[in-house]
Amino acid sequence: MSKAIVLGGSRGIGRAISEALDSIDVDVVATSKNEIDTSNLDSVRNFVKDYNQTDILVLNTGGPAPKQFSEITEEDWMKYHNQLFLGFCTILQNIKINDGGYIFLISSSVIKEPNAKLIISSAYRTAFSEIFKVLSKEYAQNQISCINIAPGPINTDRTKELIDNVEEFMKTLPMKRLGEPKEIGNFVKSIVENKIKYLSGVTINFDGANSNYVF
C-alpha cells in the first residue's frame, strides 16, 4: 500500500486531498498544526524524525492575514519565511520520497499575480515555487513527479477570511462560484490513481479561468 503525508490535512484543501487519497487505499498521514507547524522549525525537525519516508508528499499550509507592505513587521517576515519557505525546504531535505512517487505543492494564484495585500504570501510562495521547479529535475531521475497546484478562489475558511462579501465576490468570477476543495482532491487522486508520471515540473492554475496571465 502506498503511503502519503499531507500537511495541513485536517481542513480545507488538505483535508479534501487526504480524503481523496484515502478512497483509493493510500495510507494517509493527514497532519494538523498540532503535529507539524511549519512556522516553527523545531516542530518541523521533530516531525521529520518520525516521518522520514513516503510515496506521496503534499506540501500545504495556510498563509498570513492581509497586510499592506508598510504594516508588515519583522516578526511577520520571520514567521512566514519559515512557514511558507524554510519549513518546506527542511522537509524536502529530510523526507525521502520513494522512487516513482509524487510531490504536490499547494501554492497559490499569487505566485502568478502578486497581490498587494498578500505580499508576504506572494513573495515566499513564489520563492519556494522556484526551488520546487529546480528540484523537479533531480526528482525526475527517480521517476518522482513534482506538481505545483496554484489555487485561486476556493471555498475554504481561508477564502472567507480574505474576502469581506463572498456572495458579491462570486458574481465577479467567470464561473460565478468558488472552486470546491474536493475538485483539487479529485485532481490529485486522478494523477496518483492513473499513475500519470510525465506531468512534472509544472504549475497547474486551479482558478476557474479567473486569472489574466497566459502562462
C-alpha positions as MATLAB code, in Angstrom:
seq = 'MSKAIVLGGSRGIGRAISEALDSIDVDVVATSKNEIDTSNLDSVRNFVKDYNQTDILVLNTGGPAPKQFSEITEEDWMKYHNQLFLGFCTILQNIKINDGGYIFLISSSVIKEPNAKLIISSAYRTAFSEIFKVLSKEYAQNQISCINIAPGPINTDRTKELIDNVEEFMKTLPMKRLGEPKEIGNFVKSIVENKIKYLSGVTINFDGANSNYVF';
ca = [
       0.000    0.000    0.000;
       1.295    3.463   -0.897;
       1.839    5.958    1.884;
       1.107    9.696    1.843;
       1.897   12.615    4.120;
      -0.494   15.532    3.720;
       0.468   18.698    5.569;
      -2.492   20.780    6.686;
      -4.613   17.708    6.112;
      -7.216   18.394    8.784;
      -9.238   21.013    6.902;
      -9.852   22.737    3.593;
      -7.842   21.669    0.556;
      -5.549   19.445    2.607;
      -8.460   17.520    4.066;
     -10.041   17.086    0.634;
      -6.775   15.665   -0.718;
      -6.436   13.349    2.293;
      -9.957   12.003    1.832;
      -9.499   11.557   -1.921;
      -6.263    9.594   -1.481;
      -7.772    7.527    1.310;
     -10.561    6.500   -1.074;
      -8.006    4.710   -3.280;
      -6.469    2.819   -0.362;
      -3.494    5.087    0.217;
      -2.282    5.042    3.832;
      -2.607    8.752    4.635;
      -1.000   10.713    7.466;
      -3.106   13.878    7.496;
      -1.423   16.367    9.796;
      -2.809   19.325   11.685;
      -0.878   22.252   13.118;
      -0.560   20.274   16.351;
       1.511   17.607   14.573;
       3.640   19.975   12.499;
       3.755   23.753   12.432;
       5.967   24.789    9.522;
       6.458   28.254   11.044;
       8.287   26.525   13.930;
      11.473   24.821   12.741;
      11.728   22.758   15.949;
       8.269   21.370   15.156;
       9.420   20.547   11.624;
      12.580   18.819   12.848;
      10.640   16.729   15.361;
       8.125   15.705   12.695;
      10.700   14.523   10.163;
      12.357   12.350   12.804;
       9.157   10.290   12.961;
       8.087   10.613    9.319;
      11.153   10.444    7.118;
       9.938    8.409    4.139;
       6.806    8.338    1.989;
       5.474    7.682   -1.512;
       3.361   10.844   -1.745;
       4.059   14.177   -0.081;
       1.629   17.096   -0.122;
       3.173   20.411    0.931;
       0.284   22.550    2.105;
      -0.064   25.353    4.634;
      -2.113   28.473    5.271;
      -0.843   31.987    4.817;
      -0.786   35.352    6.569;
      -3.629   37.758    7.119;
      -3.849   40.588    4.563;
      -1.461   43.459    5.294;
      -0.078   46.343    3.301;
       3.706   46.402    2.933;
       4.078   49.336    5.349;
       2.247   47.390    8.074;
       4.345   44.225    7.932;
       6.557   43.677   10.974;
       9.906   41.931   11.203;
       8.157   39.222   13.224;
       5.696   38.701   10.336;
       8.526   38.309    7.832;
      10.369   35.783   10.003;
       7.286   33.704   10.808;
       6.191   33.310    7.217;
       9.734   32.918    5.942;
       9.685   29.707    7.968;
       6.059   28.731    7.332;
       5.979   29.239    3.561;
       9.630   28.697    2.645;
      12.269   27.366    5.035;
       9.962   24.828    6.700;
       9.199   23.242    3.333;
      12.893   23.257    2.372;
      13.739   21.460    5.626;
      11.043   18.867    4.956;
      12.333   18.123    1.448;
      15.872   17.760    2.777;
      14.779   15.234    5.406;
      11.883   13.199    3.985;
      12.801   10.596    1.379;
      10.312   10.226   -1.446;
      10.295    6.670   -2.718;
      11.088    6.068   -6.385;
       8.008    6.536   -8.575;
       6.374    8.797   -6.006;
       4.735   12.211   -6.111;
       5.221   15.600   -4.503;
       2.334   18.046   -4.703;
       2.877   21.661   -3.690;
      -0.290   23.587   -2.866;
       0.816   27.152   -3.505;
      -1.485   29.993   -4.584;
      -2.528   32.068   -7.566;
      -0.399   34.878   -6.071;
       2.713   33.194   -7.487;
       1.432   34.299  -10.896;
      -0.404   37.504   -9.999;
       1.086   39.103   -6.860;
      -1.423   40.692   -4.513;
      -0.566   43.941   -2.691;
      -2.483   42.808    0.395;
      -0.858   39.373    0.353;
       2.685   40.498   -0.321;
       4.266   38.087    2.185;
       2.485   35.145    0.625;
       3.297   36.394   -2.872;
       6.993   36.654   -2.018;
       7.615   33.421   -0.162;
       5.292   31.154   -2.134;
       6.944   32.353   -5.337;
      10.412   31.815   -3.878;
       9.647   28.245   -2.859;
       7.980   27.542   -6.207;
      11.301   28.403   -7.867;
      13.124   25.884   -5.677;
      10.424   23.294   -6.353;
      10.850   23.781  -10.106;
      14.618   23.290   -9.897;
      14.294   20.203   -7.679;
      11.740   18.641  -10.037;
      14.612   17.862  -12.419;
      16.519   15.998   -9.710;
      13.452   14.063   -8.576;
      12.653   13.153  -12.179;
      15.734   10.926  -12.278;
      13.896    8.641   -9.827;
      10.541    8.911  -11.627;
       9.202   11.200   -8.894;
       6.672   13.705  -10.248;
       6.508   17.243   -8.853;
       3.276   19.164   -9.417;
       2.637   22.704   -8.204;
      -1.092   23.400   -7.795;
      -1.847   27.123   -7.593;
      -5.441   27.547   -6.340;
      -7.457   30.665   -6.992;
     -10.701   31.361   -5.103;
     -11.607   28.087   -3.353;
     -14.473   27.529   -0.925;
     -12.402   27.343    2.259;
     -12.264   29.156    5.588;
      -9.123   30.890    4.316;
     -11.011   32.480    1.410;
     -13.769   33.625    3.746;
     -11.131   35.273    5.952;
      -9.694   37.181    2.990;
     -12.920   38.310    1.315;
     -15.491   40.518    3.064;
     -18.541   39.676    0.951;
     -18.131   36.247   -0.635;
     -21.555   36.264   -2.321;
     -20.822   39.517   -4.147;
     -17.303   38.360   -4.975;
     -18.604   35.191   -6.642;
     -20.633   37.294   -9.054;
     -17.358   38.703  -10.419;
     -15.895   35.266  -11.182;
     -16.151   33.686  -14.648;
     -17.918   30.599  -13.257;
     -19.921   32.631  -10.732;
     -18.783   30.319   -7.953;
     -15.825   29.365   -5.823;
     -13.901   26.212   -6.565;
     -14.553   23.317   -4.217;
     -11.701   21.683   -2.249;
     -12.857   18.260   -3.431;
     -12.121   19.307   -7.023;
      -8.456   19.668   -6.105;
      -8.640   16.471   -4.062;
     -10.048   14.566   -7.039;
      -7.390   16.033   -9.328;
      -4.607   14.769   -7.076;
      -6.372   11.422   -6.744;
      -6.656   11.038  -10.530;
      -2.944   11.731  -11.025;
      -1.972    9.096   -8.464;
      -4.646    6.531   -9.365;
      -3.836    6.638  -13.069;
      -0.073    6.708  -12.487;
       0.422    9.861  -14.541;
       4.155   10.469  -14.299;
       5.210   12.716  -17.187;
       3.271   15.693  -15.843;
       6.092   17.056  -13.732;
       7.804   20.369  -13.094;
       4.560   22.158  -13.952;
       2.243   24.652  -12.268;
      -1.481   23.964  -12.529;
      -3.566   27.136  -12.268;
      -6.675   25.943  -10.435;
      -8.745   29.101  -10.665;
     -11.812   28.610  -12.860;
     -10.469   30.911  -15.632;
     -10.217   33.791  -13.155;
      -6.612   34.709  -13.938;
      -5.425   37.097  -16.643;
      -1.999   35.631  -17.346;
      -1.313   33.310  -20.288;
       1.442   31.071  -18.906;
];
